[in-house]
Amino acid sequence: MKKIRHGLRAIGRGFAVSFRWLGTWIVKGLRSLRSVRVLLSIAALAAAFGIGILISQIWWSDSADDASSTSQASSPQTGSSTTSDPAATDGDPSPDTSANLPADPGATSGESDSNEEPAAANPPDDADPAPAVPGPDPTPVVVVLDQKPPTYEEALAVAAALAPHTIYPSECNSPLNNPDLMPNAPRAYRSGIHQGVDFQCFTLGRSAVAALDGRVVLAVGNYQDPDSDDRDELLDIAETLRATPPFTLLNLYGNYVVIDHGVFQFLGHVVTVYAHLHEVDPDIRVGERIQAGQRVGEIGNRGTHAAANGDFYVDPHLHWEIHIDNLYLGAGLSAGQTREVYTTLFSEAPR
């Protein structure tokens, strides 16, 4: 006990000496504060001390965030049903079908397309749709099938093969000696080329008849002619395009009938068109069979400039076309060659 008391007294004396020493230095320091230079030095030290504390706090905060994100990435998800043990699937693991698929489609053929771009990732279902980007006004597009026209010899052979099955589609005047009424004649008013034969009748009451056996695939008998201004607007579009759009051409047909004659061996698919009809025969219905020589309708001028002006008695004529596959017969031929082809086609037909 005596030793403990002596120890406590020694510690008390040590604290007393220390406090006296500290007090002495504090008194000296307070006296030295009278100097302006000392005051500035103390202020600079205090500022440096504060900045140091701020930097250390920022560094410790960043280190704590990095450690937290690393811990979350490496820790397994609780509640997950994924397992690497096949026994965890009740003894019947599903086969991995992805193992049978090549990682790269080009790997199966040994080729790779360096120009192929990776597909863009699909946006989430709740993503907002991309805003519409205004663009220029749409430009009409004319679709032209890429097919090389038959030569004159080939077209002549087709006409000769069809001649035994073909009859004259009209009882009106023959157009064969008038190039302007035949295929390939220019049609400047619509920036196009005539694709058919015009049989001029001059008066109403004449009949158009099927040139071959076939089946009706189109029949328009309730055509309404536009007024002349609307018709001219359509033709202005054709002038701008320097070609007649397909649906503009259909509008110029008026009442018309299309007959599919099927595929002729060694020749191709044969279709005929009967346009500018004043009316379509009531027996003509889509899908019905039709015989060569059967009446299609009354020849008129519907779809023409005169009809747009309300005059249905001016220049009634049958516009008749015959197509082999995707081209009219005689496409690209000269006037003389075209006349020979159609003369051959109708050689056995009564006139």
GUFIMI-491546 format. One record per residue (C-alpha): residue number from 1; residue in one letter; x, y, z. Coordinates in steps of 0.05 Angstrom, whole numbers. Example, Ala and Ser with C-alpha at 12.3 -4.5 7.8 and 13.67 -1.06 7.14 Angstrom:
REM GUFIMI-491546
NODE    nr   rest     east    north       up
NODE     1      A      246      -90      156
NODE     2      S      273      -21      143
//
This chain:
REM GUFIMI-491546
NODE    nr   rest     east    north       up
NODE     1      M        0        0        0
NODE     2      K       57       47       16
NODE     3      K       87       35      -52
NODE     4      I       21       51      -85
NODE     5      R       14      116      -47
NODE     6      H       85      136      -65
NODE     7      G       70      120     -138
NODE     8      L        6      162     -139
NODE     9      R       42      220     -107
NODE    10      A       97      215     -160
NODE    11      I       46      216     -216
NODE    12      G       11      276     -185
NODE    13      R       76      313     -180
NODE    14      G       91      296     -253
NODE    15      F       23      324     -276
NODE    16      A       34      387     -235
NODE    17      V      103      398     -266
NODE    18      S       74      387     -336
NODE    19      F       16      436     -327
NODE    20      R       64      488     -300
NODE    21      W      109      478     -361
NODE    22      L       50      482     -408
NODE    23      G       24      544     -374
NODE    24      T       92      577     -379
NODE    25      W       94      566     -455
NODE    26      I       23      589     -464
NODE    27      V       39      655     -427
NODE    28      K      101      664     -471
NODE    29      G       60      650     -533
NODE    30      L        6      699     -514
NODE    31      R       59      752     -502
NODE    32      S       88      739     -571
NODE    33      L       20      748     -604
NODE    34      R       34      822     -602
NODE    35      S       76      812     -665
NODE    36      V       37      817     -731
NODE    37      R       84      768     -765
NODE    38      V       69      715     -713
NODE    39      L       -6      726     -721
NODE    40      L       -1      715     -797
NODE    41      S       40      652     -788
NODE    42      I      -12      623     -740
NODE    43      A      -68      640     -789
NODE    44      A      -31      606     -847
NODE    45      L      -19      544     -805
NODE    46      A      -93      541     -785
NODE    47      A     -115      547     -858
NODE    48      A      -66      492     -880
NODE    49      F      -91      448     -824
NODE    50      G     -164      458     -846
NODE    51      I     -149      442     -919
NODE    52      G     -112      380     -899
NODE    53      I     -172      355     -859
NODE    54      L     -219      369     -919
NODE    55      I     -175      330     -968
NODE    56      S     -169      272     -922
NODE    57      Q     -245      269     -913
NODE    58      I     -255      267     -989
NODE    59      W     -203      213     -998
NODE    60      W     -234      169     -944
NODE    61      S     -304      179     -974
NODE    62      D     -281      156    -1045
NODE    63      S     -245       96    -1017
NODE    64      A     -307       75     -978
NODE    65      D     -351       80    -1041
NODE    66      D     -303       38    -1083
NODE    67      A     -299      -15    -1030
NODE    68      S     -375      -18    -1025
NODE    69      S     -386      -27    -1101
NODE    70      T     -332      -80    -1104
NODE    71      S     -364     -118    -1047
NODE    72      Q     -433     -116    -1081
NODE    73      A     -406     -141    -1148
NODE    74      S     -369     -199    -1117
NODE    75      S     -424     -220    -1068
NODE    76      P     -474     -274    -1094
NODE    77      Q     -547     -254    -1104
NODE    78      T     -592     -280    -1049
NODE    79      G     -654     -317    -1070
NODE    80      S     -625     -338    -1138
NODE    81      S     -646     -406    -1165
NODE    82      T     -585     -414    -1210
NODE    83      T     -539     -471    -1191
NODE    84      S     -480     -507    -1223
NODE    85      D     -500     -573    -1192
NODE    86      P     -543     -614    -1241
NODE    87      A     -573     -651    -1181
NODE    88      A     -606     -586    -1160
NODE    89      T     -655     -594    -1219
NODE    90      D     -689     -654    -1188
NODE    91      G     -643     -702    -1225
NODE    92      D     -668     -681    -1294
NODE    93      P     -626     -622    -1319
NODE    94      S     -652     -588    -1382
NODE    95      P     -606     -596    -1442
NODE    96      D     -566     -535    -1461
NODE    97      T     -592     -522    -1531
NODE    98      S     -546     -463    -1540
NODE    99      A     -487     -511    -1543
NODE   100      N     -512     -536    -1610
NODE   101      L     -513     -467    -1641
NODE   102      P     -452     -435    -1672
NODE   103      A     -427     -373    -1637
NODE   104      D     -417     -339    -1704
NODE   105      P     -464     -352    -1764
NODE   106      G     -404     -344    -1810
NODE   107      A     -366     -398    -1773
NODE   108      T     -409     -453    -1805
NODE   109      S     -387     -434    -1875
NODE   110      G     -316     -413    -1859
NODE   111      E     -330     -343    -1885
NODE   112      S     -339     -277    -1850
NODE   113      D     -369     -213    -1876
NODE   114      S     -326     -155    -1852
NODE   115      N     -379     -106    -1876
NODE   116      E     -433     -135    -1832
NODE   117      E     -452      -90    -1774
NODE   118      P     -475     -118    -1707
NODE   119      A     -549     -114    -1694
NODE   120      A     -571      -58    -1649
NODE   121      A     -596      -78    -1580
NODE   122      N     -671      -77    -1573
NODE   123      P     -697      -19    -1531
NODE   124      P     -735      -36    -1467
NODE   125      D     -810      -43    -1473
NODE   126      D     -822       19    -1431
NODE   127      A     -774       62    -1471
NODE   128      D     -803      125    -1502
NODE   129      P     -810      121    -1578
NODE   130      A     -759      159    -1617
NODE   131      P     -785      226    -1640
NODE   132      A     -806      231    -1713
NODE   133      V     -753      265    -1756
NODE   134      P     -784      311    -1809
NODE   135      G     -760      295    -1878
NODE   136      P     -772      318    -1950
NODE   137      D     -838      306    -1985
NODE   138      P     -845      234    -2010
NODE   139      T     -827      223    -2083
NODE   140      P     -869      175    -2125
NODE   141      V     -831      112    -2144
NODE   142      V     -842       75    -2209
NODE   143      V     -828        1    -2204
NODE   144      V     -801      -29    -2268
NODE   145      L     -790     -104    -2273
NODE   146      D     -721     -122    -2297
NODE   147      Q     -734     -165    -2358
NODE   148      K     -699     -165    -2425
NODE   149      P     -749     -157    -2483
NODE   150      P     -752     -213    -2533
NODE   151      T     -717     -203    -2600
NODE   152      Y     -757     -192    -2663
NODE   153      E     -747     -265    -2682
NODE   154      E     -770     -288    -2613
NODE   155      A     -832     -243    -2614
NODE   156      L     -849     -267    -2684
NODE   157      A     -844     -339    -2662
NODE   158      V     -891     -325    -2602
NODE   159      A     -942     -292    -2648
NODE   160      A     -940     -351    -2696
NODE   161      A     -950     -400    -2640
NODE   162      L    -1010     -362    -2611
NODE   163      A    -1042     -347    -2679
NODE   164      P    -1081     -413    -2684
NODE   165      H    -1114     -398    -2616
NODE   166      T    -1126     -323    -2626
NODE   167      I    -1185     -288    -2657
NODE   168      Y    -1195     -214    -2672
NODE   169      P    -1217     -179    -2607
NODE   170      S    -1258     -127    -2644
NODE   171      E    -1304     -120    -2704
NODE   172      C    -1277      -50    -2716
NODE   173      N    -1225      -26    -2766
NODE   174      S    -1156      -58    -2769
NODE   175      P    -1100      -15    -2740
NODE   176      L    -1043      -55    -2769
NODE   177      N    -1024       -4    -2822
NODE   178      N    -1025       56    -2775
NODE   179      P     -962       58    -2731
NODE   180      D     -993      109    -2684
NODE   181      L    -1046       58    -2664
NODE   182      M     -996        2    -2651
NODE   183      P     -950      -15    -2593
NODE   184      N     -887       26    -2583
NODE   185      A     -920       90    -2610
NODE   186      P     -902      150    -2567
NODE   187      R     -955      179    -2521
NODE   188      A     -927      248    -2505
NODE   189      Y     -989      270    -2466
NODE   190      R     -970      221    -2410
NODE   191      S     -895      216    -2423
NODE   192      G     -902      143    -2441
NODE   193      I     -904       90    -2495
NODE   194      H     -966       57    -2523
NODE   195      Q     -968      -15    -2501
NODE   196      G    -1029      -39    -2540
NODE   197      V    -1069      -37    -2604
NODE   198      D    -1124       14    -2616
NODE   199      F    -1183      -13    -2656
NODE   200      Q    -1222       49    -2679
NODE   201      C    -1297       41    -2682
NODE   202      F    -1322      113    -2692
NODE   203      T    -1391       97    -2664
NODE   204      L    -1418       63    -2602
NODE   205      G    -1452       -4    -2603
NODE   206      R    -1391      -46    -2624
NODE   207      S    -1369     -106    -2583
NODE   208      A    -1303     -126    -2554
NODE   209      V    -1293     -202    -2550
NODE   210      A    -1242     -247    -2516
NODE   211      A    -1184     -263    -2561
NODE   212      L    -1167     -329    -2527
NODE   213      D    -1197     -377    -2477
NODE   214      G    -1182     -357    -2406
NODE   215      R    -1207     -333    -2338
NODE   216      V    -1228     -263    -2318
NODE   217      V    -1181     -235    -2265
NODE   218      L    -1201     -162    -2265
NODE   219      A    -1265     -126    -2285
NODE   220      V    -1279      -52    -2274
NODE   221      G    -1349      -33    -2299
NODE   222      N    -1367       26    -2255
NODE   223      Y    -1311       74    -2273
NODE   224      Q    -1322      148    -2258
NODE   225      D    -1284      195    -2305
NODE   226      P    -1249      251    -2268
NODE   227      D    -1260      322    -2291
NODE   228      S    -1210      350    -2340
NODE   229      D    -1172      389    -2287
NODE   230      D    -1161      327    -2243
NODE   231      R    -1140      286    -2304
NODE   232      D    -1090      340    -2324
NODE   233      E    -1061      339    -2254
NODE   234      L    -1047      265    -2261
NODE   235      L    -1014      276    -2328
NODE   236      D     -972      332    -2298
NODE   237      I     -943      281    -2249
NODE   238      A     -927      235    -2307
NODE   239      E     -892      293    -2343
NODE   240      T     -850      307    -2280
NODE   241      L     -830      234    -2275
NODE   242      R     -820      227    -2350
NODE   243      A     -859      163    -2345
NODE   244      T     -931      140    -2332
NODE   245      P     -939      112    -2262
NODE   246      P     -975       44    -2264
NODE   247      F    -1037       67    -2226
NODE   248      T    -1042      129    -2269
NODE   249      L    -1043       83    -2329
NODE   250      L    -1099       42    -2297
NODE   251      N    -1139      107    -2287
NODE   252      L    -1132      122    -2361
NODE   253      Y    -1161       53    -2379
NODE   254      G    -1232       73    -2358
NODE   255      N    -1276       11    -2355
NODE   256      Y    -1232      -49    -2370
NODE   257      V    -1226     -125    -2365
NODE   258      V    -1164     -168    -2356
NODE   259      I    -1164     -241    -2377
NODE   260      D    -1112     -291    -2356
NODE   261      H    -1100     -344    -2410
NODE   262      G    -1052     -385    -2370
NODE   263      V     -982     -410    -2387
NODE   264      F     -969     -434    -2458
NODE   265      Q     -914     -485    -2464
NODE   266      F     -849     -455    -2490
NODE   267      L     -882     -386    -2494
NODE   268      G     -898     -361    -2425
NODE   269      H     -955     -331    -2385
NODE   270      V    -1007     -297    -2430
NODE   271      V    -1053     -241    -2407
NODE   272      T    -1098     -194    -2448
NODE   273      V    -1128     -126    -2431
NODE   274      Y    -1192      -94    -2459
NODE   275      A    -1196      -20    -2442
NODE   276      H    -1238       43    -2455
NODE   277      L    -1302        2    -2452
NODE   278      H    -1367       40    -2451
NODE   279      E    -1394      -16    -2407
NODE   280      V    -1374      -85    -2385
NODE   281      D    -1419     -144    -2403
NODE   282      P    -1459     -165    -2342
NODE   283      D    -1438     -238    -2352
NODE   284      I    -1365     -219    -2341
NODE   285      R    -1347     -234    -2269
NODE   286      V    -1280     -243    -2236
NODE   287      G    -1260     -316    -2231
NODE   288      E    -1307     -339    -2287
NODE   289      R    -1282     -377    -2347
NODE   290      I    -1289     -343    -2414
NODE   291      Q    -1285     -371    -2485
NODE   292      A    -1250     -341    -2545
NODE   293      G    -1301     -298    -2582
NODE   294      Q    -1346     -287    -2520
NODE   295      R    -1369     -215    -2511
NODE   296      V    -1330     -175    -2460
NODE   297      G    -1367     -109    -2466
NODE   298      E    -1386      -50    -2509
NODE   299      I    -1329       -9    -2538
NODE   300      G    -1327       64    -2517
NODE   301      N    -1280      120    -2496
NODE   302      R    -1281      119    -2420
NODE   303      G    -1216      142    -2389
NODE   304      T    -1200      189    -2448
NODE   305      H    -1195      264    -2451
NODE   306      A    -1262      268    -2487
NODE   307      A    -1297      228    -2432
NODE   308      A    -1266      273    -2379
NODE   309      N    -1301      331    -2414
NODE   310      G    -1367      292    -2411
NODE   311      D    -1369      272    -2485
NODE   312      F    -1375      196    -2488
NODE   313      Y    -1388      193    -2563
NODE   314      V    -1322      221    -2589
NODE   315      D    -1272      170    -2617
NODE   316      P    -1296      105    -2585
NODE   317      H    -1242       52    -2594
NODE   318      L    -1218      -12    -2562
NODE   319      H    -1149       -8    -2530
NODE   320      W    -1125      -80    -2529
NODE   321      E    -1061     -107    -2501
NODE   322      I    -1029     -176    -2500
NODE   323      H     -974     -190    -2449
NODE   324      I     -925     -248    -2449
NODE   325      D     -899     -257    -2378
NODE   326      N     -884     -185    -2355
NODE   327      L     -878     -149    -2422
NODE   328      Y     -927     -130    -2477
NODE   329      L     -917     -166    -2543
NODE   330      G     -869     -128    -2588
NODE   331      A     -836      -86    -2533
NODE   332      G     -776      -49    -2560
NODE   333      L     -787      -67    -2633
NODE   334      S     -789      -19    -2692
NODE   335      A     -855        2    -2724
NODE   336      G     -844      -46    -2782
NODE   337      Q     -825     -105    -2737
NODE   338      T     -885      -91    -2692
NODE   339      R     -932      -91    -2752
NODE   340      E     -904     -158    -2775
NODE   341      V     -912     -190    -2706
NODE   342      Y     -985     -169    -2699
NODE   343      T    -1001     -186    -2771
NODE   344      T     -975     -256    -2756
NODE   345      L    -1015     -259    -2691
NODE   346      F    -1081     -245    -2728
NODE   347      S    -1064     -281    -2793
NODE   348      E    -1118     -335    -2784
NODE   349      A    -1169     -288    -2753
NODE   350      P    -1228     -261    -2793
NODE   351      R    -1230     -186    -2807
//
